[in-house]
Amino acid sequence: MRTAYSVETVRAAERSLMARLPEGALMQRAAAGLAVVCAQVLGKVYGARVVLLVGSGDNGGDALYAGARLARRGAGVGAVLLSPDRVHAGGLAAFRAAGGRVLSAADSLGVEDALRGADLVVDGIVGIGGQGGLRAGAAQVVGLVRESGVPVVAVDLPSGVDADTGVVAGDAVRADVTVTFGAYKPGLLIDPGREYAGVVRLVDIGLGAVLGAPEVEALQYEDVAALLPEPTGESDKYRRGVVGVVAGSARYPGAAVLTVAGALRGGAGAVRYVGPAVDAVIARFPEALVSDGAPSKAGRVQAWVVGPGLGDDAGRLQDVVAADVPVLIDADGLRLVEAEVVRGRSAPTLLTPHAGEAAALLGVSRGEVERGRLAAVRELAGRYGATVLLKGSTTLVAGAAGGRGGGRGGVVRVNPTGTPWLATAGSGDVLSGLAGSLLAAGLSAGDAGAVGAYLHGLAARHAADGAPVGAQDVAAALPVAWRDVRG
């Protein structure tokens, strides 16, 4: 499990550890790790040229101490001081003693000249406590770096990215590699911040024993493998779970087919389809159990999926939501269902909106949701009293207050798999069927959402392999993703 911690939690852990260590020891650990990663990026340190972008405080100190280490190994290192009156004194003294050269941020020609021959830039402008975008002077220097095309290593996180949320409120550094200290920060795992971080390398500085509860967690292969339903010799279709699907319409029969496709590959013992696309479903999947009446009359199910391509069929939606089994609501179902109805359910509910649907549910713009994905998913989960899977470039799963769904203790889960090729019609229908099947197999709403998103993203990677992919291809690749996770 990869876990990420808030700035407040990391700061508290640092204070606790520093109280037991010699003064400056924690910063030296961070600088040593940073210098090692910089050396790996450079390949050859001796003779390399490195430019440090140094802000005030400890983040700049980390960069200066790491720069001193590189200088002692034969690199030519220059430091652009963006706040010369507030620079870390000890770091600057060590840097100068190692032969480092100080550059003025006001001397744009000098900075351009240094960048012209540079092999690496180290971003030490703003630390994890930074708020908002870069200030004008820093933004100007970062603009020169961007134009130079020199690889960038960020210290702890790219300057201008909010460590707690991943929000980018203005100008920010786009790093090729981010070296983060002690623990991952949520902003490194959640877009748009994740996109700015590049490859993230974690340097252990000894915080593990004193860290509190995480804010965000990301499942890894072994976590997903442990959660996947595993049939036994005594299993039958009911013990494995039967998932009901209410999807599709005369206008959108394909939504029913794709949802059933995902459900059949989701681990449940059987799929029971109810809706007007019976002919399309049975032609493609003869193993599906089909009917076109009321869901409550269709037969036994352990979970329902409702909404993809449903149109305005509020009657079937209401019938499903009234059932005392877990329900996944997607697409048109999100438009038709009322928050108080969801809050009143006794069984778990999993809502799976994309950013546009989440924006409509919250009464805000799509851009606001995409800029603040963590806040949006938490707000939705709290407002509806449900587990919410917010689809997108970073898929997040959050449970409502009180612990139903999400990760351990209400931690938000972030999905690490996927590919931009997943932005294609029908892929969300496949995910809904898959996650609904996992619900029927006995997983909690949070686990079903997180495991479903993980397998869905992994299947898309296998199906795409660098080329365009359709929703049917993703569904067909789900067994490959299962085998991949199980090893």
VMD Tcl script that draws the C-alpha trace (Angstrom):
set ca {
  {0.00 0.00 0.00}
  {1.35 3.42 -0.93}
  {0.24 6.00 1.64}
  {0.34 9.80 1.49}
  {0.20 12.18 4.44}
  {-0.95 15.74 4.96}
  {1.50 18.59 5.49}
  {0.36 18.90 9.10}
  {1.03 15.20 9.75}
  {4.45 15.32 8.09}
  {5.43 18.47 9.99}
  {4.42 16.90 13.30}
  {6.45 13.78 12.53}
  {9.48 15.89 11.58}
  {9.26 17.84 14.84}
  {9.01 14.63 16.84}
  {12.02 13.12 15.09}
  {14.15 16.28 15.20}
  {13.71 16.44 18.98}
  {15.65 13.16 19.21}
  {18.34 13.91 16.60}
  {21.33 16.27 16.48}
  {20.52 19.66 15.00}
  {20.44 19.57 11.20}
  {20.58 15.76 10.97}
  {17.17 15.45 9.29}
  {18.04 18.00 6.62}
  {21.33 16.22 5.95}
  {19.47 12.95 5.44}
  {17.17 14.65 2.95}
  {20.02 16.37 1.13}
  {21.99 13.14 0.89}
  {19.03 11.33 -0.67}
  {18.38 14.23 -3.04}
  {22.02 14.27 -4.16}
  {21.93 10.52 -4.85}
  {18.88 10.83 -7.11}
  {20.39 13.85 -8.90}
  {23.52 11.82 -9.55}
  {21.43 8.98 -10.96}
  {19.60 11.38 -13.28}
  {22.89 12.90 -14.44}
  {24.57 9.55 -14.96}
  {27.99 11.16 -14.54}
  {28.52 13.79 -11.84}
  {32.09 14.88 -12.52}
  {32.04 17.68 -15.08}
  {28.24 17.98 -15.08}
  {26.63 21.40 -14.77}
  {23.78 21.86 -12.31}
  {21.61 24.88 -11.58}
  {19.77 25.16 -8.26}
  {16.64 27.30 -7.93}
  {16.77 28.27 -4.26}
  {13.88 29.77 -2.32}
  {13.67 30.62 1.35}
  {13.49 28.14 4.17}
  {14.25 24.45 4.46}
  {13.36 23.52 0.88}
  {16.09 25.84 -0.38}
  {18.41 24.48 2.33}
  {17.89 20.93 1.08}
  {18.81 22.05 -2.44}
  {21.92 23.92 -1.25}
  {23.25 21.04 0.84}
  {22.61 18.61 -2.03}
  {24.32 21.05 -4.42}
  {27.34 21.15 -2.10}
  {27.56 17.36 -2.23}
  {27.45 17.39 -6.04}
  {30.06 20.16 -6.17}
  {32.41 18.12 -3.99}
  {32.07 15.31 -6.52}
  {33.24 17.53 -9.34}
  {30.04 19.06 -10.69}
  {29.86 22.73 -11.56}
  {26.93 23.99 -9.51}
  {25.30 27.41 -9.61}
  {22.55 28.56 -7.25}
  {19.92 31.11 -8.29}
  {18.84 32.78 -5.03}
  {15.22 33.86 -5.36}
  {15.02 35.21 -1.79}
  {18.62 36.26 -0.99}
  {17.62 37.92 2.28}
  {15.93 34.76 3.58}
  {18.15 32.01 2.24}
  {19.05 29.08 4.52}
  {22.29 30.31 6.09}
  {23.85 26.94 6.87}
  {23.05 25.54 3.45}
  {24.47 28.60 1.69}
  {27.69 28.46 3.74}
  {28.16 24.76 2.92}
  {27.42 25.42 -0.74}
  {29.98 28.22 -1.01}
  {32.58 26.18 0.92}
  {32.20 23.38 -1.64}
  {32.91 25.78 -4.49}
  {29.34 26.51 -5.53}
  {28.63 29.69 -7.47}
  {25.83 32.09 -6.49}
  {23.72 33.67 -9.24}
  {21.30 36.56 -8.99}
  {17.70 35.86 -10.00}
  {17.51 39.46 -11.21}
  {20.25 38.78 -13.75}
  {18.12 37.07 -16.39}
  {20.96 36.99 -18.89}
  {23.22 35.31 -16.36}
  {20.51 32.77 -15.53}
  {19.92 32.10 -19.24}
  {23.65 31.58 -19.76}
  {23.82 29.13 -16.84}
  {20.83 27.21 -18.16}
  {22.24 27.08 -21.67}
  {24.99 24.72 -20.62}
  {23.18 22.98 -17.76}
  {22.61 19.24 -17.51}
  {20.14 19.44 -14.61}
  {18.00 21.97 -12.74}
  {17.03 21.40 -9.11}
  {13.78 23.05 -8.01}
  {14.13 24.15 -4.38}
  {11.88 27.21 -4.58}
  {8.90 26.35 -2.37}
  {8.42 23.50 0.09}
  {5.36 21.54 1.15}
  {3.96 24.51 3.03}
  {3.64 26.64 -0.12}
  {0.23 28.02 -1.08}
  {-0.91 29.20 -4.50}
  {1.11 29.59 -7.67}
  {4.65 30.89 -8.00}
  {5.33 34.55 -7.40}
  {6.28 36.72 -10.35}
  {10.06 36.56 -9.91}
  {10.10 32.80 -9.46}
  {7.68 32.32 -12.35}
  {9.99 34.28 -14.64}
  {12.97 32.09 -13.77}
  {10.89 28.92 -14.14}
  {9.80 30.17 -17.55}
  {13.46 30.35 -18.58}
  {13.96 26.80 -17.32}
  {10.97 25.62 -19.32}
  {12.33 27.26 -22.49}
  {15.76 25.69 -21.93}
  {14.40 22.13 -21.92}
  {16.86 21.10 -19.17}
  {15.64 18.14 -17.02}
  {14.23 19.21 -13.64}
  {14.41 17.44 -10.28}
  {11.97 18.89 -7.73}
  {12.73 18.94 -4.01}
  {9.87 17.31 -2.03}
  {7.26 18.43 -4.59}
  {7.19 20.74 -7.62}
  {6.97 24.37 -6.55}
  {3.48 25.75 -7.13}
  {1.70 22.43 -6.46}
  {-0.41 22.21 -3.31}
  {0.99 19.33 -1.26}
  {-2.31 18.43 0.39}
  {-4.60 18.49 -2.66}
  {-2.63 18.49 -5.91}
  {-4.24 21.82 -6.84}
  {-2.19 24.06 -9.16}
  {-3.48 27.59 -8.67}
  {-1.06 29.39 -11.00}
  {2.44 28.99 -12.40}
  {4.17 25.82 -11.24}
  {7.29 23.79 -11.98}
  {6.92 20.75 -14.22}
  {9.45 18.24 -12.95}
  {10.86 15.18 -14.64}
  {11.61 13.65 -11.24}
  {10.38 14.60 -7.78}
  {12.37 13.53 -4.73}
  {10.02 13.54 -1.75}
  {11.18 13.07 1.82}
  {9.83 10.79 4.53}
  {6.38 10.18 3.05}
  {4.35 10.73 -0.08}
  {2.16 13.81 -0.12}
  {-1.39 13.68 -1.57}
  {-0.55 16.32 -4.18}
  {2.02 13.99 -5.73}
  {-0.60 11.30 -6.37}
  {-3.61 13.39 -7.43}
  {-3.98 15.37 -10.64}
  {-3.23 18.00 -11.66}
  {-0.29 17.86 -9.23}
  {0.63 14.31 -10.21}
  {1.12 15.45 -13.80}
  {3.62 18.07 -12.66}
  {5.61 15.67 -10.47}
  {6.98 13.31 -13.11}
  {8.59 10.20 -11.63}
  {8.34 10.31 -7.82}
  {11.19 8.95 -5.72}
  {10.70 8.54 -1.97}
  {13.72 9.10 0.30}
  {13.42 7.50 3.74}
  {14.51 9.97 6.42}
  {13.12 8.00 9.37}
  {9.59 9.39 9.68}
  {7.82 6.04 9.37}
  {7.71 5.27 13.07}
  {6.23 8.66 14.02}
  {3.78 9.32 11.19}
  {0.09 9.53 12.03}
  {-2.86 8.49 9.87}
  {-2.58 8.96 6.09}
  {-4.88 11.17 4.03}
  {-4.64 9.15 0.82}
  {-3.67 5.60 -0.09}
  {-3.05 3.81 -3.36}
  {-3.48 0.06 -3.74}
  {-0.60 -1.95 -5.17}
  {-0.63 -5.36 -6.88}
  {-0.45 -7.35 -3.67}
  {-3.27 -5.32 -2.07}
  {-5.56 -5.90 -5.04}
  {-4.68 -9.60 -5.21}
  {-5.62 -10.00 -1.54}
  {-9.05 -8.43 -2.15}
  {-10.02 -10.29 -5.33}
  {-12.84 -12.83 -4.82}
  {-11.58 -16.40 -5.03}
  {-14.06 -19.25 -5.68}
  {-13.69 -22.46 -3.70}
  {-14.58 -26.03 -4.51}
  {-17.98 -25.54 -2.85}
  {-18.83 -22.35 -4.75}
  {-21.93 -22.04 -6.88}
  {-23.24 -18.99 -8.73}
  {-25.12 -17.72 -5.69}
  {-22.21 -18.17 -3.30}
  {-20.05 -16.25 -5.77}
  {-22.70 -13.55 -6.04}
  {-25.28 -12.55 -8.63}
  {-25.15 -8.98 -9.92}
  {-28.20 -7.32 -11.43}
  {-27.78 -4.80 -14.25}
  {-30.38 -2.17 -15.11}
  {-28.92 -0.30 -18.06}
  {-29.48 0.59 -21.67}
  {-32.47 1.91 -23.58}
  {-33.82 1.92 -27.13}
  {-31.42 4.76 -27.86}
  {-28.42 3.31 -26.01}
  {-28.54 -0.51 -26.16}
  {-24.74 -0.63 -26.27}
  {-24.54 0.69 -22.70}
  {-26.33 -2.45 -21.52}
  {-23.99 -4.71 -23.51}
  {-20.86 -3.01 -22.16}
  {-22.07 -2.98 -18.57}
  {-22.88 -6.68 -18.75}
  {-19.46 -7.31 -20.34}
  {-17.75 -5.70 -17.36}
  {-19.98 -7.53 -14.90}
  {-19.35 -10.97 -16.42}
  {-15.62 -10.45 -15.93}
  {-15.94 -9.05 -12.42}
  {-15.88 -12.21 -10.35}
  {-19.59 -12.74 -9.64}
  {-21.26 -16.07 -10.34}
  {-23.97 -14.74 -12.66}
  {-25.30 -11.56 -14.25}
  {-29.00 -10.81 -14.31}
  {-29.91 -8.17 -16.90}
  {-33.20 -6.24 -16.67}
  {-34.14 -3.73 -19.35}
  {-35.16 -3.06 -22.96}
  {-31.87 -4.24 -24.51}
  {-32.57 -7.93 -23.86}
  {-32.01 -8.97 -27.49}
  {-28.69 -7.12 -27.76}
  {-27.44 -8.56 -24.47}
  {-28.44 -12.16 -25.07}
  {-27.04 -12.08 -28.63}
  {-23.65 -11.14 -27.23}
  {-23.73 -12.94 -23.89}
  {-25.97 -16.04 -23.89}
  {-24.88 -16.80 -20.32}
  {-26.66 -13.68 -19.02}
  {-30.04 -14.07 -17.30}
  {-32.44 -11.57 -18.92}
  {-35.87 -10.01 -18.43}
  {-37.67 -6.76 -19.22}
  {-39.88 -6.23 -16.20}
  {-39.45 -4.70 -12.77}
  {-36.02 -5.32 -11.19}
  {-37.67 -6.39 -7.94}
  {-39.40 -9.22 -9.83}
  {-36.32 -10.41 -11.74}
  {-34.99 -12.83 -9.16}
  {-32.31 -13.01 -6.52}
  {-29.32 -10.63 -6.72}
  {-26.61 -9.66 -4.23}
  {-25.96 -6.22 -5.79}
  {-27.38 -3.96 -8.49}
  {-25.80 -1.72 -11.12}
  {-28.13 0.95 -12.45}
  {-27.82 3.92 -14.76}
  {-25.62 3.46 -17.85}
  {-27.67 4.45 -20.91}
  {-30.84 4.32 -18.80}
  {-32.40 7.45 -20.25}
  {-35.34 8.71 -18.17}
  {-36.45 5.37 -16.74}
  {-36.90 6.66 -13.19}
  {-39.27 3.81 -12.29}
  {-36.66 1.06 -12.60}
  {-34.11 3.25 -10.83}
  {-36.45 3.73 -7.86}
  {-37.14 -0.01 -7.74}
  {-33.40 -0.76 -7.59}
  {-32.60 1.91 -4.98}
  {-35.36 0.51 -2.76}
  {-33.62 -2.90 -2.66}
  {-31.80 -3.88 0.53}
  {-28.58 -4.87 -1.27}
  {-25.54 -2.83 -2.37}
  {-26.26 -0.60 -5.35}
  {-23.90 1.09 -7.82}
  {-25.38 4.18 -9.50}
  {-23.80 5.58 -12.65}
  {-24.51 7.90 -15.60}
  {-28.25 8.63 -16.07}
  {-28.93 7.14 -12.65}
  {-26.91 9.95 -11.06}
  {-29.10 12.50 -12.81}
  {-32.33 10.87 -11.65}
  {-31.58 9.92 -8.05}
  {-32.11 12.29 -5.10}
  {-29.49 12.77 -2.38}
  {-31.97 12.17 0.44}
  {-32.99 8.85 -1.13}
  {-29.38 7.69 -1.20}
  {-28.78 8.89 2.35}
  {-31.83 6.94 3.48}
  {-30.61 3.58 2.18}
  {-29.57 0.97 4.73}
  {-27.36 -0.98 2.30}
  {-24.13 0.45 0.79}
  {-24.31 2.75 -2.23}
  {-21.48 3.40 -4.68}
  {-21.78 6.45 -6.95}
  {-19.45 6.59 -9.97}
  {-19.56 10.05 -11.59}
  {-17.07 11.56 -14.00}
  {-16.07 15.20 -13.47}
  {-18.99 16.61 -15.46}
  {-21.54 14.53 -13.54}
  {-19.87 15.40 -10.24}
  {-20.05 19.09 -11.15}
  {-23.80 18.80 -11.85}
  {-24.37 17.01 -8.53}
  {-22.41 19.66 -6.62}
  {-23.75 22.65 -8.56}
  {-20.30 23.86 -9.62}
  {-18.34 24.01 -12.87}
  {-16.53 21.01 -14.30}
  {-13.29 22.98 -14.11}
  {-13.73 23.46 -10.38}
  {-14.06 19.71 -9.89}
  {-11.02 18.96 -12.05}
  {-8.90 21.56 -10.25}
  {-9.89 20.22 -6.83}
  {-10.64 16.53 -7.23}
  {-9.93 15.60 -3.60}
  {-12.29 18.21 -2.21}
  {-14.98 17.28 -4.74}
  {-14.99 13.55 -3.99}
  {-15.09 14.19 -0.24}
  {-17.93 16.68 -0.59}
  {-19.97 14.27 -2.72}
  {-19.43 11.38 -0.31}
  {-20.53 13.50 2.61}
  {-23.51 15.04 0.84}
  {-24.92 11.70 -0.37}
  {-23.87 9.54 2.57}
  {-22.36 7.12 0.06}
  {-19.07 5.86 -1.30}
  {-18.07 7.90 -4.34}
  {-15.76 6.85 -7.16}
  {-14.80 10.02 -9.05}
  {-13.57 8.95 -12.49}
  {-10.92 10.83 -14.43}
  {-7.20 11.26 -14.96}
  {-6.85 10.44 -11.28}
  {-9.71 8.23 -10.12}
  {-10.50 8.73 -6.43}
  {-12.65 6.66 -4.08}
  {-14.00 8.26 -0.89}
  {-16.39 7.00 1.76}
  {-18.97 9.03 3.63}
  {-18.31 10.30 7.15}
  {-18.69 7.42 9.55}
  {-16.44 5.01 7.73}
  {-18.71 3.42 5.10}
  {-16.56 2.89 2.00}
  {-13.30 4.50 0.92}
  {-10.07 3.28 2.44}
  {-9.14 2.39 6.00}
  {-10.57 4.84 8.52}
  {-12.08 7.04 5.83}
  {-8.84 7.47 3.87}
  {-9.38 8.47 0.24}
  {-8.03 5.97 -2.26}
  {-6.33 7.08 -5.44}
  {-6.07 4.70 -8.40}
  {-2.55 4.37 -9.84}
  {-3.44 2.49 -13.05}
  {-4.90 3.63 -16.34}
  {-4.04 5.31 -19.62}
  {-5.33 8.39 -21.48}
  {-6.79 5.96 -24.05}
  {-9.47 5.16 -21.44}
  {-11.14 8.46 -22.32}
  {-13.42 6.69 -24.78}
  {-17.18 6.13 -25.01}
  {-18.44 3.18 -22.99}
  {-15.37 2.58 -20.85}
  {-17.24 3.86 -17.79}
  {-20.04 1.34 -18.46}
  {-17.48 -1.47 -18.33}
  {-16.14 -0.13 -15.03}
  {-19.65 0.04 -13.56}
  {-20.36 -3.59 -14.42}
  {-16.98 -4.69 -13.08}
  {-17.31 -2.83 -9.77}
  {-20.92 -3.96 -9.38}
  {-19.88 -7.56 -9.82}
  {-17.26 -7.12 -7.10}
  {-19.97 -5.72 -4.83}
  {-22.07 -8.82 -5.48}
  {-19.08 -11.02 -4.72}
  {-18.93 -9.52 -1.23}
  {-16.45 -6.64 -1.39}
  {-17.27 -3.44 0.47}
  {-18.24 -0.40 -1.61}
  {-14.81 1.15 -1.09}
  {-12.94 -2.03 -1.98}
  {-15.19 -2.74 -4.97}
  {-14.62 0.76 -6.31}
  {-10.86 0.77 -5.74}
  {-10.25 -2.78 -7.01}
  {-12.56 -2.22 -9.98}
  {-10.75 0.99 -10.96}
  {-7.38 -0.73 -10.59}
  {-8.29 -3.69 -12.80}
  {-10.07 -1.43 -15.30}
  {-6.99 0.78 -15.67}
  {-4.67 -2.19 -15.90}
  {-6.85 -3.84 -18.54}
  {-6.81 -0.64 -20.58}
  {-3.01 -0.60 -20.50}
  {-2.91 -4.17 -21.76}
  {-5.53 -3.51 -24.43}
  {-4.08 -0.23 -25.67}
  {-0.36 -1.01 -25.64}
  {0.26 2.51 -26.95}
  {-2.57 2.51 -29.51}
  {-6.24 3.61 -29.50}
  {-8.56 1.30 -27.60}
  {-12.35 0.83 -27.42}
  {-14.53 -0.08 -24.44}
  {-15.02 -3.63 -25.75}
  {-11.24 -4.05 -25.88}
  {-10.97 -3.00 -22.24}
  {-13.65 -5.50 -21.20}
  {-11.94 -8.28 -23.16}
  {-8.61 -7.52 -21.44}
  {-9.99 -7.77 -17.89}
  {-9.02 -11.47 -17.51}
  {-5.47 -10.52 -18.48}
  {-5.47 -7.86 -15.74}
  {-6.71 -10.42 -13.20}
  {-3.94 -12.83 -14.12}
  {-1.40 -10.01 -14.04}
  {-2.39 -9.00 -10.50}
  {-2.46 -12.58 -9.24}
  {1.05 -13.09 -10.64}
}
mol new
graphics top color blue
foreach p $ca { graphics top sphere $p radius 0.5 }
foreach p [lrange $ca 0 end-1] q [lrange $ca 1 end] { graphics top cylinder $p $q radius 0.2 }
display resetview
